C-alpha cells in the first residue's frame, strides 16, 4: 500500500497540532478564557486617614495616600485609575497619592478601567492654614492663639 506524501504530511500536521494543544497531562489547552474564570468587579471604595462620610479636608502642601478597596476581593479586573476634577486644587497620582495645591474644592474619583461605570468619589476641601486633630478646618489666627 502506497501512502501519498500529501496524506502523510496531513497526518503528521494533525499529530503535531494535537500535541501542541495538550498540556503535560494530556488535557486539552484552549486560548479562550471561560466566563466562569472571570470575576467581574462590582464595586469600589476609597479609604484614607481623615476621610469622614466621603469628605476630607487638607491644608495646602499636604499629601495623603489614598487606597482602593475592590469588590469582590477576588475580582479579576483590578485595574483602576485615579482622577481629580480640578488639578489646580488637588492632584492625585496613579498610585492614589493626593496632594493639596491651593484652596478650593475638588472631587477625587477612583474608577474601574474595565468597567468605567463603576467608580467611587470623595470630596476634597483644601484650605490655607492648619487642621486640628479632629480634621476640622481651623483659621490660622485661631491656630496661633491656641499656642
Secondary structure, DSSP 8 states (H G I E B T S, - for coil): ----HHHHHHHHHHHHHHHHTB-TTS-B--SS--GGG-----EEEEE-TT-BTTEEEEETT-EEE-EEEEESTT-S---EEEEES-TTTEEE-TT-EEEE-SSEEEEEEEEESS-TT-EEEEEEEEESSEE-TT--EE-HHHHHHH-
